[in-house]
């Protein structure tokens, strides 16, 4: 698996079917890497972001 994902790859990795869900994470602080016109998201950044934002949910 690659370290840097396209947005589509990042969505697949996270199990999202909607770009809106990924956009919510980037708005919340998930970093995006931009080189020229290309935007990527680091797998390790996703893992770290998710770890920092995990919560226990009681139904």
N, CA, C and O atoms as a Tripos MOL2 file, in Angstrom:
@<TRIPOS>MOLECULE
protein
  236   235    59     0     0
PROTEIN
NO_CHARGES

@<TRIPOS>ATOM
      1 N           0.8520   -1.1850    0.0000 N.3       1 UNK1
      2 CA          0.0000    0.0000    0.0000 C.3       1 UNK1
      3 C           0.8930    1.2410    0.0000 C.2       1 UNK1
      4 O           1.9400    1.2710    0.6460 O.2       1 UNK1
      5 N           0.4800    2.2090   -0.6980 N.am      2 UNK2
      6 CA          1.2340    3.4540   -0.8240 C.3       2 UNK2
      7 C           1.0590    4.3390    0.4180 C.2       2 UNK2
      8 O           0.0590    4.2270    1.1280 O.2       2 UNK2
      9 N           2.0230    5.2080    0.6720 N.am      3 UNK3
     10 CA          1.9400    6.1190    1.8110 C.3       3 UNK3
     11 C           1.0460    7.3160    1.5020 C.2       3 UNK3
     12 O           0.4080    7.8590    2.4040 O.2       3 UNK3
     13 N           0.9930    7.7310    0.2420 N.am      4 UNK4
     14 CA          0.2160    8.9110   -0.1240 C.3       4 UNK4
     15 C          -0.9620    8.5170   -0.9960 C.2       4 UNK4
     16 O          -0.7980    7.8920   -2.0440 O.2       4 UNK4
     17 N          -2.1520    8.8920   -0.5470 N.am      5 UNK5
     18 CA         -3.3850    8.5320   -1.2280 C.3       5 UNK5
     19 C          -3.9440    9.7000   -2.0200 C.2       5 UNK5
     20 O          -3.8140   10.8580   -1.6210 O.2       5 UNK5
     21 N          -4.5690    9.3830   -3.1490 N.am      6 UNK6
     22 CA         -5.4410   10.3540   -3.8030 C.3       6 UNK6
     23 C          -6.6710   10.4660   -2.9090 C.2       6 UNK6
     24 O          -6.8450    9.6570   -1.9970 O.2       6 UNK6
     25 N          -7.5120   11.4410   -3.1510 N.am      7 UNK7
     26 CA         -8.7340   11.5710   -2.3520 C.3       7 UNK7
     27 C          -9.5910   10.3080   -2.4850 C.2       7 UNK7
     28 O         -10.1580    9.8370   -1.4990 O.2       7 UNK7
     29 N          -9.6840    9.7660   -3.6910 N.am      8 UNK8
     30 CA        -10.4870    8.5640   -3.9190 C.3       8 UNK8
     31 C          -9.9220    7.3870   -3.1270 C.2       8 UNK8
     32 O         -10.6800    6.6240   -2.5280 O.2       8 UNK8
     33 N          -8.5970    7.2320   -3.1180 N.am      9 UNK9
     34 CA         -7.9610    6.1630   -2.3620 C.3       9 UNK9
     35 C          -8.1670    6.3590   -0.8570 C.2       9 UNK9
     36 O          -8.4050    5.3950   -0.1280 O.2       9 UNK9
     37 N          -8.0730    7.6120   -0.3970 N.am     10 UNK10
     38 CA         -8.2810    7.9160    1.0220 C.3      10 UNK10
     39 C          -9.7130    7.5750    1.4280 C.2      10 UNK10
     40 O          -9.9410    7.0250    2.5060 O.2      10 UNK10
     41 N         -10.6680    7.8970    0.5730 N.am     11 UNK11
     42 CA        -12.0630    7.5630    0.8580 C.3      11 UNK11
     43 C         -12.2370    6.0520    0.9770 C.2      11 UNK11
     44 O         -12.9270    5.5730    1.8780 O.2      11 UNK11
     45 N         -11.6220    5.3120    0.0820 N.am     12 UNK12
     46 CA        -11.7110    3.8480    0.1200 C.3      12 UNK12
     47 C         -11.0740    3.3160    1.4110 C.2      12 UNK12
     48 O         -11.6420    2.4460    2.0720 O.2      12 UNK12
     49 N          -9.9080    3.8360    1.7640 N.am     13 UNK13
     50 CA         -9.1990    3.4130    2.9760 C.3      13 UNK13
     51 C         -10.0580    3.6550    4.2200 C.2      13 UNK13
     52 O         -10.0840    2.8280    5.1320 O.2      13 UNK13
     53 N         -10.7500    4.7730    4.2520 N.am     14 UNK14
     54 CA        -11.5900    5.1230    5.3940 C.3      14 UNK14
     55 C         -12.9720    4.4640    5.3610 C.2      14 UNK14
     56 O         -13.7030    4.4900    6.3500 O.2      14 UNK14
     57 N         -13.3190    3.8770    4.2190 N.am     15 UNK15
     58 CA        -14.6230    3.2410    4.0860 C.3      15 UNK15
     59 C         -15.7390    4.2190    3.7840 C.2      15 UNK15
     60 O         -16.9040    3.9360    4.0650 O.2      15 UNK15
     61 N         -15.3980    5.3760    3.2110 N.am     16 UNK16
     62 CA        -16.3850    6.3920    2.8570 C.3      16 UNK16
     63 C         -16.8280    6.2120    1.4140 C.2      16 UNK16
     64 O         -16.0330    5.8470    0.5480 O.2      16 UNK16
     65 N         -18.0950    6.4690    1.1690 N.am     17 UNK17
     66 CA        -18.5870    6.4560   -0.2080 C.3      17 UNK17
     67 C         -18.8870    7.8700   -0.6850 C.2      17 UNK17
     68 O         -19.2360    8.0830   -1.8460 O.2      17 UNK17
     69 N         -18.7480    8.8340    0.2200 N.am     18 UNK18
     70 CA        -19.0770   10.2120   -0.1010 C.3      18 UNK18
     71 C         -17.8630   11.1210    0.0920 C.2      18 UNK18
     72 O         -17.1720   11.0540    1.1080 O.2      18 UNK18
     73 N         -17.6220   11.9640   -0.9000 N.am     19 UNK19
     74 CA        -16.5470   12.9530   -0.7910 C.3      19 UNK19
     75 C         -16.8280   13.9070    0.3680 C.2      19 UNK19
     76 O         -15.9000   14.4130    0.9980 O.2      19 UNK19
     77 N         -18.1000   14.1490    0.6470 N.am     20 UNK20
     78 CA        -18.4890   15.0660    1.7320 C.3      20 UNK20
     79 C         -17.9240   14.5980    3.0750 C.2      20 UNK20
     80 O         -17.5000   15.4220    3.8840 O.2      20 UNK20
     81 N         -17.9140   13.3040    3.3160 N.am     21 UNK21
     82 CA        -17.3730   12.7630    4.5670 C.3      21 UNK21
     83 C         -15.8790   13.0460    4.6910 C.2      21 UNK21
     84 O         -15.4000   13.4070    5.7660 O.2      21 UNK21
     85 N         -15.1520   12.8840    3.6020 N.am     22 UNK22
     86 CA        -13.7150   13.1820    3.6080 C.3      22 UNK22
     87 C         -13.4950   14.6740    3.8020 C.2      22 UNK22
     88 O         -12.5890   15.0740    4.5330 O.2      22 UNK22
     89 N         -14.2980   15.4910    3.1680 N.am     23 UNK23
     90 CA        -14.1970   16.9480    3.2960 C.3      23 UNK23
     91 C         -14.4020   17.3810    4.7500 C.2      23 UNK23
     92 O         -13.7330   18.2970    5.2260 O.2      23 UNK23
     93 N         -15.3200   16.7260    5.4480 N.am     24 UNK24
     94 CA        -15.5490   17.0390    6.8610 C.3      24 UNK24
     95 C         -14.2900   16.7850    7.6850 C.2      24 UNK24
     96 O         -13.9760   17.5550    8.5930 O.2      24 UNK24
     97 N         -13.5660   15.7070    7.3710 N.am     25 UNK25
     98 CA        -12.3250   15.4240    8.1000 C.3      25 UNK25
     99 C         -11.2400   16.4450    7.7810 C.2      25 UNK25
    100 O         -10.5110   16.8740    8.6750 O.2      25 UNK25
    101 N         -11.1280   16.8330    6.5240 N.am     26 UNK26
    102 CA        -10.1080   17.8320    6.1810 C.3      26 UNK26
    103 C         -10.4530   19.1810    6.8090 C.2      26 UNK26
    104 O          -9.5580   19.9220    7.2160 O.2      26 UNK26
    105 N         -11.7250   19.5000    6.8900 N.am     27 UNK27
    106 CA        -12.1420   20.7380    7.5640 C.3      27 UNK27
    107 C         -11.8500   20.6810    9.0600 C.2      27 UNK27
    108 O         -11.6230   21.7120    9.6930 O.2      27 UNK27
    109 N         -11.8570   19.4760    9.6230 N.am     28 UNK28
    110 CA        -11.5850   19.2880   11.0520 C.3      28 UNK28
    111 C         -10.0940   19.2190   11.3550 C.2      28 UNK28
    112 O          -9.6970   19.1340   12.5170 O.2      28 UNK28
    113 N          -9.2590   19.2560   10.2980 N.am     29 UNK29
    114 CA         -7.8230   19.3050   10.5300 C.3      29 UNK29
    115 C          -6.9950   18.2000    9.9060 C.2      29 UNK29
    116 O          -5.7730   18.2010   10.0600 O.2      29 UNK29
    117 N          -7.6100   17.2570    9.2080 N.am     30 UNK30
    118 CA         -6.8210   16.2330    8.5160 C.3      30 UNK30
    119 C          -5.9850   16.9230    7.4470 C.2      30 UNK30
    120 O          -6.5380   17.5580    6.5480 O.2      30 UNK30
    121 N          -4.6570   16.8110    7.5290 N.am     31 UNK31
    122 CA         -3.8130   17.5580    6.5960 C.3      31 UNK31
    123 C          -3.8300   17.0060    5.1700 C.2      31 UNK31
    124 O          -3.8960   15.7980    4.9450 O.2      31 UNK31
    125 N          -3.7680   17.9240    4.2350 N.am     32 UNK32
    126 CA         -3.6830   17.6220    2.8030 C.3      32 UNK32
    127 C          -2.3170   18.0870    2.3240 C.2      32 UNK32
    128 O          -1.8450   19.1570    2.7090 O.2      32 UNK32
    129 N          -1.6890   17.2820    1.4870 N.am     33 UNK33
    130 CA         -0.4140   17.6430    0.8770 C.3      33 UNK33
    131 C          -0.6950   18.0800   -0.5500 C.2      33 UNK33
    132 O          -1.2960   17.3350   -1.3250 O.2      33 UNK33
    133 N          -0.2620   19.2850   -0.9000 N.am     34 UNK34
    134 CA         -0.4790   19.7630   -2.2600 C.3      34 UNK34
    135 C           0.8600   20.0650   -2.9120 C.2      34 UNK34
    136 O           1.6670   20.8370   -2.3940 O.2      34 UNK34
    137 N           1.0760   19.4350   -4.0610 N.am     35 UNK35
    138 CA          2.2520   19.6900   -4.8910 C.3      35 UNK35
    139 C           1.7210   20.0690   -6.2650 C.2      35 UNK35
    140 O           1.1770   19.2320   -6.9850 O.2      35 UNK35
    141 N           1.8840   21.3300   -6.6200 N.am     36 UNK36
    142 CA          1.2920   21.8100   -7.8580 C.3      36 UNK36
    143 C          -0.2180   21.7150   -7.7640 C.2      36 UNK36
    144 O          -0.8260   22.2490   -6.8360 O.2      36 UNK36
    145 N          -0.8250   21.0320   -8.7330 N.am     37 UNK37
    146 CA         -2.2800   20.8750   -8.7410 C.3      37 UNK37
    147 C          -2.7280   19.5560   -8.1020 C.2      37 UNK37
    148 O          -3.9250   19.2980   -7.9710 O.2      37 UNK37
    149 N          -1.7690   18.7340   -7.7100 N.am     38 UNK38
    150 CA         -2.0700   17.4300   -7.1410 C.3      38 UNK38
    151 C          -2.2280   17.5200   -5.6320 C.2      38 UNK38
    152 O          -1.3890   18.1020   -4.9440 O.2      38 UNK38
    153 N          -3.3130   16.9390   -5.1200 N.am     39 UNK39
    154 CA         -3.5510   16.8920   -3.6780 C.3      39 UNK39
    155 C          -3.5390   15.4430   -3.2350 C.2      39 UNK39
    156 O          -4.1650   14.5830   -3.8540 O.2      39 UNK39
    157 N          -2.8170   15.1830   -2.1530 N.am     40 UNK40
    158 CA         -2.7050   13.8380   -1.5910 C.3      40 UNK40
    159 C          -2.9380   13.9020   -0.0890 C.2      40 UNK40
    160 O          -2.8480   14.9650    0.5270 O.2      40 UNK40
    161 N          -3.2380   12.7520    0.4820 N.am     41 UNK41
    162 CA         -3.3930   12.6240    1.9250 C.3      41 UNK41
    163 C          -2.5250   11.4540    2.3650 C.2      41 UNK41
    164 O          -2.6010   10.3660    1.7960 O.2      41 UNK41
    165 N          -1.7110   11.6830    3.3680 N.am     42 UNK42
    166 CA         -0.8030   10.6630    3.8750 C.3      42 UNK42
    167 C          -1.5680    9.6130    4.6900 C.2      42 UNK42
    168 O          -2.4160    9.9550    5.5150 O.2      42 UNK42
    169 N          -1.2650    8.3460    4.4540 N.am     43 UNK43
    170 CA         -1.8740    7.2640    5.2220 C.3      43 UNK43
    171 C          -1.5600    7.4350    6.6970 C.2      43 UNK43
    172 O          -2.4460    7.2680    7.5350 O.2      43 UNK43
    173 N          -0.3230    7.7640    7.0340 N.am     44 UNK44
    174 CA          0.0360    7.9220    8.4450 C.3      44 UNK44
    175 C          -0.6920    9.1120    9.0650 C.2      44 UNK44
    176 O          -1.0110    9.0820   10.2530 O.2      44 UNK44
    177 N          -0.9610   10.1620    8.2810 N.am     45 UNK45
    178 CA         -1.7160   11.3090    8.7910 C.3      45 UNK45
    179 C          -3.1570   10.9060    9.0770 C.2      45 UNK45
    180 O          -3.7360   11.3420   10.0720 O.2      45 UNK45
    181 N          -3.7400   10.0740    8.2110 N.am     46 UNK46
    182 CA         -5.0990    9.5790    8.4500 C.3      46 UNK46
    183 C          -5.1300    8.7610    9.7330 C.2      46 UNK46
    184 O          -5.9920    8.9580   10.5890 O.2      46 UNK46
    185 N          -4.1780    7.8390    9.8580 N.am     47 UNK47
    186 CA         -4.1420    6.9790   11.0410 C.3      47 UNK47
    187 C          -3.9850    7.8110   12.3180 C.2      47 UNK47
    188 O          -4.6690    7.5570   13.3100 O.2      47 UNK47
    189 N          -3.0960    8.7900   12.2980 N.am     48 UNK48
    190 CA         -2.8700    9.6440   13.4590 C.3      48 UNK48
    191 C          -4.1050   10.4860   13.7810 C.2      48 UNK48
    192 O          -4.4960   10.6040   14.9420 O.2      48 UNK48
    193 N          -4.7100   11.0620   12.7580 N.am     49 UNK49
    194 CA         -5.9090   11.8830   12.9380 C.3      49 UNK49
    195 C          -7.0320   11.0600   13.5660 C.2      49 UNK49
    196 O          -7.6950   11.5120   14.5000 O.2      49 UNK49
    197 N          -7.2380    9.8590   13.0510 N.am     50 UNK50
    198 CA         -8.3080    9.0130   13.5740 C.3      50 UNK50
    199 C          -8.0160    8.6090   15.0210 C.2      50 UNK50
    200 O          -8.9240    8.5730   15.8510 O.2      50 UNK50
    201 N          -6.7600    8.3090   15.3220 N.am     51 UNK51
    202 CA         -6.3820    7.9490   16.6860 C.3      51 UNK51
    203 C          -6.6480    9.1080   17.6460 C.2      51 UNK51
    204 O          -7.1520    8.9010   18.7490 O.2      51 UNK51
    205 N          -6.3110   10.3180   17.2260 N.am     52 UNK52
    206 CA         -6.4950   11.4910   18.0740 C.3      52 UNK52
    207 C          -7.9610   11.8550   18.2640 C.2      52 UNK52
    208 O          -8.3030   12.5420   19.2270 O.2      52 UNK52
    209 N          -8.8280   11.4120   17.3710 N.am     53 UNK53
    210 CA        -10.2380   11.7870   17.4290 C.3      53 UNK53
    211 C         -11.1520   10.6260   17.8060 C.2      53 UNK53
    212 O         -12.3700   10.7230   17.6580 O.2      53 UNK53
    213 N         -10.5800    9.5420   18.2850 N.am     54 UNK54
    214 CA        -11.4450    8.4070   18.6510 C.3      54 UNK54
    215 C         -12.1960    8.6980   19.9470 C.2      54 UNK54
    216 O         -11.6850    9.3520   20.8550 O.2      54 UNK54
    217 N         -13.4000    8.2010   20.0000 N.am     55 UNK55
    218 CA        -14.2740    8.3810   21.1590 C.3      55 UNK55
    219 C         -15.0070    7.0680   21.4050 C.2      55 UNK55
    220 O         -15.2280    6.2770   20.4880 O.2      55 UNK55
    221 N         -15.3720    6.8620   22.6470 N.am     56 UNK56
    222 CA        -16.2080    5.7250   22.9850 C.3      56 UNK56
    223 C         -17.6580    6.1630   22.8530 C.2      56 UNK56
    224 O         -18.0770    7.1630   23.4350 O.2      56 UNK56
    225 N         -18.4080    5.4030   22.0840 N.am     57 UNK57
    226 CA        -19.8080    5.7530   21.8410 C.3      57 UNK57
    227 C         -20.6770    4.7570   22.5880 C.2      57 UNK57
    228 O         -20.5530    3.5440   22.4160 O.2      57 UNK57
    229 N         -21.5500    5.2900   23.4140 N.am     58 UNK58
    230 CA        -22.5080    4.4550   24.1410 C.3      58 UNK58
    231 C         -23.8790    4.6370   23.5160 C.2      58 UNK58
    232 O         -24.4200    5.7420   23.4880 O.2      58 UNK58
    233 N         -24.4350    3.5380   23.0160 N.am     59 UNK59
    234 CA        -25.7690    3.6120   22.3900 C.3      59 UNK59
    235 C         -26.8580    3.5260   23.4210 C.2      59 UNK59
    236 O         -28.0390    3.5710   23.0760 O.2      59 UNK59
@<TRIPOS>BOND
     1     1     2 1
     2     2     3 1
     3     3     4 2
     4     3     5 am
     5     5     6 1
     6     6     7 1
     7     7     8 2
     8     7     9 am
     9     9    10 1
    10    10    11 1
    11    11    12 2
    12    11    13 am
    13    13    14 1
    14    14    15 1
    15    15    16 2
    16    15    17 am
    17    17    18 1
    18    18    19 1
    19    19    20 2
    20    19    21 am
    21    21    22 1
    22    22    23 1
    23    23    24 2
    24    23    25 am
    25    25    26 1
    26    26    27 1
    27    27    28 2
    28    27    29 am
    29    29    30 1
    30    30    31 1
    31    31    32 2
    32    31    33 am
    33    33    34 1
    34    34    35 1
    35    35    36 2
    36    35    37 am
    37    37    38 1
    38    38    39 1
    39    39    40 2
    40    39    41 am
    41    41    42 1
    42    42    43 1
    43    43    44 2
    44    43    45 am
    45    45    46 1
    46    46    47 1
    47    47    48 2
    48    47    49 am
    49    49    50 1
    50    50    51 1
    51    51    52 2
    52    51    53 am
    53    53    54 1
    54    54    55 1
    55    55    56 2
    56    55    57 am
    57    57    58 1
    58    58    59 1
    59    59    60 2
    60    59    61 am
    61    61    62 1
    62    62    63 1
    63    63    64 2
    64    63    65 am
    65    65    66 1
    66    66    67 1
    67    67    68 2
    68    67    69 am
    69    69    70 1
    70    70    71 1
    71    71    72 2
    72    71    73 am
    73    73    74 1
    74    74    75 1
    75    75    76 2
    76    75    77 am
    77    77    78 1
    78    78    79 1
    79    79    80 2
    80    79    81 am
    81    81    82 1
    82    82    83 1
    83    83    84 2
    84    83    85 am
    85    85    86 1
    86    86    87 1
    87    87    88 2
    88    87    89 am
    89    89    90 1
    90    90    91 1
    91    91    92 2
    92    91    93 am
    93    93    94 1
    94    94    95 1
    95    95    96 2
    96    95    97 am
    97    97    98 1
    98    98    99 1
    99    99   100 2
   100    99   101 am
   101   101   102 1
   102   102   103 1
   103   103   104 2
   104   103   105 am
   105   105   106 1
   106   106   107 1
   107   107   108 2
   108   107   109 am
   109   109   110 1
   110   110   111 1
   111   111   112 2
   112   111   113 am
   113   113   114 1
   114   114   115 1
   115   115   116 2
   116   115   117 am
   117   117   118 1
   118   118   119 1
   119   119   120 2
   120   119   121 am
   121   121   122 1
   122   122   123 1
   123   123   124 2
   124   123   125 am
   125   125   126 1
   126   126   127 1
   127   127   128 2
   128   127   129 am
   129   129   130 1
   130   130   131 1
   131   131   132 2
   132   131   133 am
   133   133   134 1
   134   134   135 1
   135   135   136 2
   136   135   137 am
   137   137   138 1
   138   138   139 1
   139   139   140 2
   140   139   141 am
   141   141   142 1
   142   142   143 1
   143   143   144 2
   144   143   145 am
   145   145   146 1
   146   146   147 1
   147   147   148 2
   148   147   149 am
   149   149   150 1
   150   150   151 1
   151   151   152 2
   152   151   153 am
   153   153   154 1
   154   154   155 1
   155   155   156 2
   156   155   157 am
   157   157   158 1
   158   158   159 1
   159   159   160 2
   160   159   161 am
   161   161   162 1
   162   162   163 1
   163   163   164 2
   164   163   165 am
   165   165   166 1
   166   166   167 1
   167   167   168 2
   168   167   169 am
   169   169   170 1
   170   170   171 1
   171   171   172 2
   172   171   173 am
   173   173   174 1
   174   174   175 1
   175   175   176 2
   176   175   177 am
   177   177   178 1
   178   178   179 1
   179   179   180 2
   180   179   181 am
   181   181   182 1
   182   182   183 1
   183   183   184 2
   184   183   185 am
   185   185   186 1
   186   186   187 1
   187   187   188 2
   188   187   189 am
   189   189   190 1
   190   190   191 1
   191   191   192 2
   192   191   193 am
   193   193   194 1
   194   194   195 1
   195   195   196 2
   196   195   197 am
   197   197   198 1
   198   198   199 1
   199   199   200 2
   200   199   201 am
   201   201   202 1
   202   202   203 1
   203   203   204 2
   204   203   205 am
   205   205   206 1
   206   206   207 1
   207   207   208 2
   208   207   209 am
   209   209   210 1
   210   210   211 1
   211   211   212 2
   212   211   213 am
   213   213   214 1
   214   214   215 1
   215   215   216 2
   216   215   217 am
   217   217   218 1
   218   218   219 1
   219   219   220 2
   220   219   221 am
   221   221   222 1
   222   222   223 1
   223   223   224 2
   224   223   225 am
   225   225   226 1
   226   226   227 1
   227   227   228 2
   228   227   229 am
   229   229   230 1
   230   230   231 1
   231   231   232 2
   232   231   233 am
   233   233   234 1
   234   234   235 1
   235   235   236 2
@<TRIPOS>SUBSTRUCTURE
     1 UNK1         2 RESIDUE 1 A UNK
     2 UNK2         6 RESIDUE 1 A UNK
     3 UNK3        10 RESIDUE 1 A UNK
     4 UNK4        14 RESIDUE 1 A UNK
     5 UNK5        18 RESIDUE 1 A UNK
     6 UNK6        22 RESIDUE 1 A UNK
     7 UNK7        26 RESIDUE 1 A UNK
     8 UNK8        30 RESIDUE 1 A UNK
     9 UNK9        34 RESIDUE 1 A UNK
    10 UNK10       38 RESIDUE 1 A UNK
    11 UNK11       42 RESIDUE 1 A UNK
    12 UNK12       46 RESIDUE 1 A UNK
    13 UNK13       50 RESIDUE 1 A UNK
    14 UNK14       54 RESIDUE 1 A UNK
    15 UNK15       58 RESIDUE 1 A UNK
    16 UNK16       62 RESIDUE 1 A UNK
    17 UNK17       66 RESIDUE 1 A UNK
    18 UNK18       70 RESIDUE 1 A UNK
    19 UNK19       74 RESIDUE 1 A UNK
    20 UNK20       78 RESIDUE 1 A UNK
    21 UNK21       82 RESIDUE 1 A UNK
    22 UNK22       86 RESIDUE 1 A UNK
    23 UNK23       90 RESIDUE 1 A UNK
    24 UNK24       94 RESIDUE 1 A UNK
    25 UNK25       98 RESIDUE 1 A UNK
    26 UNK26      102 RESIDUE 1 A UNK
    27 UNK27      106 RESIDUE 1 A UNK
    28 UNK28      110 RESIDUE 1 A UNK
    29 UNK29      114 RESIDUE 1 A UNK
    30 UNK30      118 RESIDUE 1 A UNK
    31 UNK31      122 RESIDUE 1 A UNK
    32 UNK32      126 RESIDUE 1 A UNK
    33 UNK33      130 RESIDUE 1 A UNK
    34 UNK34      134 RESIDUE 1 A UNK
    35 UNK35      138 RESIDUE 1 A UNK
    36 UNK36      142 RESIDUE 1 A UNK
    37 UNK37      146 RESIDUE 1 A UNK
    38 UNK38      150 RESIDUE 1 A UNK
    39 UNK39      154 RESIDUE 1 A UNK
    40 UNK40      158 RESIDUE 1 A UNK
    41 UNK41      162 RESIDUE 1 A UNK
    42 UNK42      166 RESIDUE 1 A UNK
    43 UNK43      170 RESIDUE 1 A UNK
    44 UNK44      174 RESIDUE 1 A UNK
    45 UNK45      178 RESIDUE 1 A UNK
    46 UNK46      182 RESIDUE 1 A UNK
    47 UNK47      186 RESIDUE 1 A UNK
    48 UNK48      190 RESIDUE 1 A UNK
    49 UNK49      194 RESIDUE 1 A UNK
    50 UNK50      198 RESIDUE 1 A UNK
    51 UNK51      202 RESIDUE 1 A UNK
    52 UNK52      206 RESIDUE 1 A UNK
    53 UNK53      210 RESIDUE 1 A UNK
    54 UNK54      214 RESIDUE 1 A UNK
    55 UNK55      218 RESIDUE 1 A UNK
    56 UNK56      222 RESIDUE 1 A UNK
    57 UNK57      226 RESIDUE 1 A UNK
    58 UNK58      230 RESIDUE 1 A UNK
    59 UNK59      234 RESIDUE 1 A UNK
